[in-house]
Amino acid sequence: MKYEFSYGDPISEEDALAKLREMGLHAFAFDVDTETDEPLHWHEFEGAAWIISGSGSFADETGAVTQVKAGCHSRFPAGWLHQELAGTKVRVAFGTNIPFKQWTHPINKEPSIRPAILC
């Protein structure tokens, strides 16, 4: 899977969670309130997300910044390097191919330990 991002019309939390489940993902929703830039990191899971409300931004490993708002949708592969940036306050519907209880910790993993197969 390649990283994909699109702007769309706002979507309800209920509808976003239903779409994530239709994609075969383990879906849940949560609030993000990022006060300082996160370090660049990756996750062991692949998935998708919809921004339900709020706004903010994130950067990828090249430093390219993407602004987010309600209706934004993304799909991301395991190992994708990114960071949330300061000032991001959003409600997000999030779905992953691995159930939350099976995620290893820390959830945000350092780039130096990313397996070559995920690069």
C-alpha positions as CSV (number, residue, x, y, z in Angstrom):
1,M,0.0,0.0,0.0
2,K,1.2,3.5,-0.8
3,Y,0.4,6.6,1.3
4,E,-2.7,8.4,0.0
5,F,-4.3,11.6,1.2
6,S,-7.4,13.5,0.0
7,Y,-9.6,16.4,0.9
8,G,-13.3,15.6,1.0
9,D,-16.6,16.7,2.4
10,P,-17.1,16.5,6.2
11,I,-18.2,13.1,7.4
12,S,-19.9,12.1,10.6
13,E,-18.0,9.9,13.1
14,E,-20.6,7.2,12.7
15,D,-20.2,7.1,8.9
16,A,-16.4,7.2,9.0
17,L,-16.3,4.3,11.5
18,A,-18.6,2.3,9.3
19,K,-16.5,2.9,6.2
20,L,-13.3,1.8,8.1
21,R,-15.1,-1.4,9.2
22,E,-16.2,-2.0,5.6
23,M,-12.5,-1.8,4.6
24,G,-11.9,-4.6,7.1
25,L,-10.1,-2.5,9.6
26,H,-10.4,-2.3,13.4
27,A,-12.0,1.1,13.9
28,F,-12.2,3.6,16.8
29,A,-12.3,7.4,17.3
30,F,-10.2,9.6,19.5
31,D,-9.2,13.2,20.0
32,V,-5.7,14.6,19.2
33,D,-4.4,17.7,20.9
34,T,-0.7,18.2,19.9
35,E,0.9,21.0,21.9
36,T,4.5,20.5,20.5
37,D,5.8,19.0,17.3
38,E,6.1,15.2,17.7
39,P,9.3,13.5,16.8
40,L,9.3,11.8,13.4
41,H,8.0,8.2,13.9
42,W,6.3,5.2,12.3
43,H,3.8,2.5,13.3
44,E,3.8,-1.2,12.8
45,F,0.2,-1.2,11.4
46,E,-1.3,0.0,8.2
47,G,-4.6,1.7,8.1
48,A,-6.8,4.7,7.2
49,A,-8.2,7.7,8.9
50,W,-10.9,10.5,8.5
51,I,-10.7,13.8,10.2
52,I,-14.1,14.3,11.8
53,S,-13.6,17.9,13.2
54,G,-10.9,20.4,14.0
55,S,-7.8,21.3,12.1
56,G,-4.0,20.9,12.2
57,S,-1.0,19.6,10.2
58,F,1.5,16.9,9.9
59,A,4.8,16.5,8.1
60,D,6.3,13.5,6.3
61,E,9.9,12.3,6.3
62,T,10.8,14.9,3.6
63,G,9.4,17.7,5.7
64,A,6.5,18.3,3.4
65,V,3.6,19.7,5.5
66,T,0.0,18.8,4.9
67,Q,-2.9,20.8,6.4
68,V,-5.9,18.8,7.7
69,K,-9.5,19.7,8.4
70,A,-12.8,17.9,8.6
71,G,-13.4,15.5,5.7
72,C,-9.7,14.8,5.1
73,H,-9.0,11.1,4.4
74,S,-5.8,9.1,4.4
75,R,-4.5,5.6,3.9
76,F,-1.1,4.7,5.1
77,P,1.2,1.7,5.0
78,A,3.0,0.3,8.0
79,G,6.4,2.0,8.4
80,W,5.2,5.4,7.0
81,L,7.4,8.1,8.6
82,H,5.4,11.2,9.8
83,Q,4.9,13.6,12.7
84,E,2.0,15.6,14.0
85,L,2.8,19.3,14.3
86,A,2.1,21.7,17.2
87,G,-1.4,23.2,17.2
88,T,-3.2,20.1,15.8
89,K,-6.6,19.7,17.5
90,V,-8.8,17.1,15.7
91,R,-11.3,14.3,16.3
92,V,-10.2,11.4,14.1
93,A,-11.8,8.1,13.1
94,F,-8.9,5.6,12.8
95,G,-8.8,2.1,11.5
96,T,-5.9,-0.4,11.5
97,N,-5.2,-3.9,10.2
98,I,-4.0,-4.9,13.7
99,P,-6.3,-4.7,16.7
100,F,-5.3,-2.1,19.3
101,K,-4.6,-4.7,22.0
102,Q,-2.0,-6.3,19.8
103,W,0.0,-3.1,19.1
104,T,3.5,-3.2,20.5
105,H,4.8,-0.3,22.6
106,P,5.9,2.3,22.2
107,I,3.2,2.9,19.6
108,N,5.3,5.7,18.0
109,K,8.5,4.0,16.9
110,E,11.9,5.6,16.2
111,P,13.0,5.8,12.6
112,S,16.3,4.1,13.5
113,I,14.5,0.8,14.3
114,R,12.3,0.7,11.2
115,P,12.8,-2.7,9.4
116,A,14.2,-2.4,5.9
117,I,11.1,-4.2,4.6
118,L,9.0,-1.2,5.7
119,C,11.2,1.4,4.0
